[in-house]
Amino acid sequence: MRMKNIVNLLVTIMVGLSCTLWLTSCGSASDHAGHDHTVHDHDHEHSEKGAEDPATNTANQLAGAISEAANQVTDKVESMSEEAIIAAQSAVYPLKKCVVSGEALGSMGESVNYVHEGTLIKLCCDHCKPDLDKDPAKFVAMVKAATTN
Protein backbone atom coordinates (compact mmCIF):
# COMPACT_ATOMS: atom_id res chain seq x y z
CA MET A 1 0.00 0.00 0.00
CA ARG A 2 2.75 2.44 0.89
CA MET A 3 4.57 1.91 -2.42
CA LYS A 4 1.35 2.74 -4.25
CA ASN A 5 1.17 6.00 -2.26
CA ILE A 6 4.75 6.82 -3.27
CA VAL A 7 3.95 6.18 -6.92
CA ASN A 8 0.86 8.39 -6.65
CA LEU A 9 2.94 11.16 -5.05
CA LEU A 10 5.56 10.97 -7.80
CA VAL A 11 2.90 11.08 -10.51
CA THR A 12 1.26 14.09 -8.82
CA ILE A 13 4.59 15.90 -8.68
CA MET A 14 5.26 15.08 -12.32
CA VAL A 15 1.85 16.35 -13.42
CA GLY A 16 2.24 19.51 -11.34
CA LEU A 17 5.67 20.17 -12.78
CA SER A 18 4.38 19.60 -16.31
CA CYS A 19 1.50 22.04 -15.75
CA THR A 20 3.85 24.64 -14.28
CA LEU A 21 6.21 24.25 -17.19
CA TRP A 22 3.38 24.54 -19.68
CA LEU A 23 1.96 27.64 -18.00
CA THR A 24 5.27 29.46 -17.59
CA SER A 25 7.27 28.51 -20.66
CA CYS A 26 7.62 30.45 -23.86
CA GLY A 27 9.40 27.72 -25.79
CA SER A 28 7.69 28.23 -29.13
CA ALA A 29 6.56 31.09 -31.30
CA SER A 30 3.02 29.80 -31.65
CA ASP A 31 -0.04 31.48 -30.22
CA HIS A 32 -0.71 30.40 -26.61
CA ALA A 33 -3.46 31.60 -24.33
CA GLY A 34 -4.66 34.20 -26.80
CA HIS A 35 -1.37 36.03 -27.36
CA ASP A 36 1.52 35.81 -29.78
CA HIS A 37 4.83 34.85 -28.17
CA THR A 38 6.85 36.29 -31.03
CA VAL A 39 6.21 39.89 -30.01
CA HIS A 40 6.06 40.74 -26.31
CA ASP A 41 8.29 42.19 -23.67
CA HIS A 42 10.02 39.92 -21.20
CA ASP A 43 13.55 39.22 -20.09
CA HIS A 44 14.57 36.39 -22.39
CA GLU A 45 15.31 35.91 -26.08
CA HIS A 46 13.55 33.59 -28.45
CA SER A 47 15.69 31.69 -30.92
CA GLU A 48 14.74 30.99 -34.49
CA LYS A 49 16.18 27.48 -34.02
CA GLY A 50 13.68 26.67 -31.25
CA ALA A 51 16.30 26.51 -28.48
CA GLU A 52 14.90 26.58 -24.97
CA ASP A 53 15.91 28.95 -22.22
CA PRO A 54 17.92 27.48 -19.30
CA ALA A 55 14.94 27.42 -16.91
CA THR A 56 12.82 25.47 -19.37
CA ASN A 57 15.70 23.13 -20.10
CA THR A 58 16.23 22.48 -16.37
CA ALA A 59 12.49 21.94 -15.83
CA ASN A 60 12.42 19.44 -18.69
CA GLN A 61 15.38 17.56 -17.21
CA LEU A 62 13.72 17.51 -13.78
CA ALA A 63 10.44 16.26 -15.26
CA GLY A 64 12.34 13.51 -17.05
CA ALA A 65 14.14 12.50 -13.85
CA ILE A 66 10.87 12.40 -11.89
CA SER A 67 9.23 10.35 -14.62
CA GLU A 68 12.13 7.88 -14.61
CA ALA A 69 11.99 7.60 -10.80
CA ALA A 70 8.24 6.95 -10.91
CA ASN A 71 8.77 4.24 -13.52
CA GLN A 72 11.47 2.60 -11.39
CA VAL A 73 9.25 2.60 -8.28
CA THR A 74 6.37 1.13 -10.29
CA ASP A 75 8.66 -1.56 -11.70
CA LYS A 76 9.90 -2.44 -8.19
CA VAL A 77 6.36 -2.73 -6.85
CA GLU A 78 5.29 -4.90 -9.78
CA SER A 79 8.32 -7.14 -9.43
CA MET A 80 7.88 -7.76 -5.69
CA SER A 81 7.51 -11.44 -5.02
CA GLU A 82 4.35 -12.77 -3.44
CA GLU A 83 6.37 -13.63 -0.35
CA ALA A 84 7.53 -10.01 -0.01
CA ILE A 85 3.99 -8.70 -0.44
CA ILE A 86 2.65 -11.18 2.13
CA ALA A 87 5.40 -10.27 4.60
CA ALA A 88 4.85 -6.53 4.14
CA GLN A 89 1.05 -6.58 4.34
CA SER A 90 0.54 -9.32 6.96
CA ALA A 91 1.71 -7.05 9.76
CA VAL A 92 -0.98 -4.49 8.95
CA TYR A 93 -3.72 -6.73 7.56
CA PRO A 94 -6.97 -5.03 8.63
CA LEU A 95 -9.38 -7.97 8.86
CA LYS A 96 -9.88 -10.68 11.52
CA LYS A 97 -12.40 -12.66 9.44
CA CYS A 98 -12.28 -14.38 6.05
CA VAL A 99 -13.68 -12.12 3.33
CA VAL A 100 -15.38 -15.11 1.64
CA SER A 101 -16.94 -17.11 4.49
CA GLY A 102 -16.95 -14.64 7.37
CA GLU A 103 -15.25 -17.21 9.61
CA ALA A 104 -12.49 -16.04 11.95
CA LEU A 105 -9.03 -16.26 10.42
CA GLY A 106 -7.21 -19.18 12.04
CA SER A 107 -10.44 -20.91 13.10
CA MET A 108 -9.87 -23.68 10.54
CA GLY A 109 -6.12 -23.97 10.90
CA GLU A 110 -3.57 -21.59 9.51
CA SER A 111 -5.07 -18.89 7.27
CA VAL A 112 -4.40 -19.06 3.52
CA ASN A 113 -2.69 -16.10 1.89
CA TYR A 114 -3.63 -15.01 -1.62
CA VAL A 115 -2.20 -12.02 -3.51
CA HIS A 116 -4.22 -10.33 -6.24
CA GLU A 117 -2.65 -7.40 -8.11
CA GLY A 118 -0.40 -6.58 -5.16
CA THR A 119 -3.05 -6.84 -2.44
CA LEU A 120 -2.97 -9.54 0.23
CA ILE A 121 -6.22 -11.39 0.91
CA LYS A 122 -6.33 -13.82 3.84
CA LEU A 123 -8.74 -16.74 3.74
CA CYS A 124 -9.81 -19.05 6.57
CA CYS A 125 -9.13 -22.18 4.47
CA ASP A 126 -8.40 -23.55 1.00
CA HIS A 127 -12.12 -24.22 0.43
CA CYS A 128 -12.74 -20.46 0.06
CA LYS A 129 -10.23 -20.09 -2.78
CA PRO A 130 -12.63 -21.12 -5.62
CA ASP A 131 -15.12 -18.42 -4.56
CA LEU A 132 -12.29 -15.89 -4.36
CA ASP A 133 -11.12 -16.83 -7.85
CA LYS A 134 -14.59 -16.10 -9.29
CA ASP A 135 -14.42 -12.38 -8.40
CA PRO A 136 -11.10 -11.38 -6.79
CA ALA A 137 -11.70 -7.65 -7.37
CA LYS A 138 -14.75 -7.80 -5.07
CA PHE A 139 -12.64 -9.19 -2.22
CA VAL A 140 -9.73 -6.83 -2.89
CA ALA A 141 -12.21 -3.97 -2.54
CA MET A 142 -13.34 -5.35 0.83
CA VAL A 143 -9.73 -5.49 2.10
CA LYS A 144 -8.99 -1.98 0.82
CA ALA A 145 -12.18 -0.61 2.38
CA ALA A 146 -11.17 -2.12 5.74
CA THR A 147 -7.68 -0.64 5.37
CA THR A 148 -9.02 2.89 4.97
CA ASN A 149 -11.38 2.61 7.96
C-alpha positions in Angstrom: 0.0 0.0 0.0 2.7 2.4 0.9 4.6 1.9 -2.4 1.4 2.7 -4.2 1.2 6.0 -2.3 4.8 6.8 -3.3 3.9 6.2 -6.9 0.9 8.4 -6.6 2.9 11.2 -5.1 5.6 11.0 -7.8 2.9 11.1 -10.5 1.3 14.1 -8.8 4.6 15.9 -8.7 5.3 15.1 -12.3 1.8 16.4 -13.4 2.2 19.5 -11.3 5.7 20.2 -12.8 4.4 19.6 -16.3 1.5 22.0 -15.7 3.9 24.6 -14.3 6.2 24.2 -17.2 3.4 24.5 -19.7 2.0 27.6 -18.0 5.3 29.5 -17.6 7.3 28.5 -20.7 7.6 30.5 -23.9 9.4 27.7 -25.8 7.7 28.2 -29.1 6.6 31.1 -31.3 3.0 29.8 -31.6 0.0 31.5 -30.2 -0.7 30.4 -26.6 -3.5 31.6 -24.3 -4.7 34.2 -26.8 -1.4 36.0 -27.4 1.5 35.8 -29.8 4.8 34.9 -28.2 6.8 36.3 -31.0 6.2 39.9 -30.0 6.1 40.7 -26.3 8.3 42.2 -23.7 10.0 39.9 -21.2 13.6 39.2 -20.1 14.6 36.4 -22.4 15.3 35.9 -26.1 13.6 33.6 -28.4 15.7 31.7 -30.9 14.7 31.0 -34.5 16.2 27.5 -34.0 13.7 26.7 -31.2 16.3 26.5 -28.5 14.9 26.6 -25.0 15.9 29.0 -22.2 17.9 27.5 -19.3 14.9 27.4 -16.9 12.8 25.5 -19.4 15.7 23.1 -20.1 16.2 22.5 -16.4 12.5 21.9 -15.8 12.4 19.4 -18.7 15.4 17.6 -17.2 13.7 17.5 -13.8 10.4 16.3 -15.3 12.3 13.5 -17.1 14.1 12.5 -13.9 10.9 12.4 -11.9 9.2 10.3 -14.6 12.1 7.9 -14.6 12.0 7.6 -10.8 8.2 7.0 -10.9 8.8 4.2 -13.5 11.5 2.6 -11.4 9.3 2.6 -8.3 6.4 1.1 -10.3 8.7 -1.6 -11.7 9.9 -2.4 -8.2 6.4 -2.7 -6.8 5.3 -4.9 -9.8 8.3 -7.1 -9.4 7.9 -7.8 -5.7 7.5 -11.4 -5.0 4.4 -12.8 -3.4 6.4 -13.6 -0.4 7.5 -10.0 0.0 4.0 -8.7 -0.4 2.7 -11.2 2.1 5.4 -10.3 4.6 4.9 -6.5 4.1 1.0 -6.6 4.3 0.5 -9.3 7.0 1.7 -7.1 9.8 -1.0 -4.5 9.0 -3.7 -6.7 7.6 -7.0 -5.0 8.6 -9.4 -8.0 8.9 -9.9 -10.7 11.5 -12.4 -12.7 9.4 -12.3 -14.4 6.1 -13.7 -12.1 3.3 -15.4 -15.1 1.6 -16.9 -17.1 4.5 -17.0 -14.6 7.4 -15.2 -17.2 9.6 -12.5 -16.0 11.9 -9.0 -16.3 10.4 -7.2 -19.2 12.0 -10.4 -20.9 13.1 -9.9 -23.7 10.5 -6.1 -24.0 10.9 -3.6 -21.6 9.5 -5.1 -18.9 7.3 -4.4 -19.1 3.5 -2.7 -16.1 1.9 -3.6 -15.0 -1.6 -2.2 -12.0 -3.5 -4.2 -10.3 -6.2 -2.6 -7.4 -8.1 -0.4 -6.6 -5.2 -3.0 -6.8 -2.4 -3.0 -9.5 0.2 -6.2 -11.4 0.9 -6.3 -13.8 3.8 -8.7 -16.7 3.7 -9.8 -19.0 6.6 -9.1 -22.2 4.5 -8.4 -23.6 1.0 -12.1 -24.2 0.4 -12.7 -20.5 0.1 -10.2 -20.1 -2.8 -12.6 -21.1 -5.6 -15.1 -18.4 -4.6 -12.3 -15.9 -4.4 -11.1 -16.8 -7.9 -14.6 -16.1 -9.3 -14.4 -12.4 -8.4 -11.1 -11.4 -6.8 -11.7 -7.6 -7.4 -14.7 -7.8 -5.1 -12.6 -9.2 -2.2 -9.7 -6.8 -2.9 -12.2 -4.0 -2.5 -13.3 -5.3 0.8 -9.7 -5.5 2.1 -9.0 -2.0 0.8 -12.2 -0.6 2.4 -11.2 -2.1 5.7 -7.7 -0.6 5.4 -9.0 2.9 5.0 -11.4 2.6 8.0 
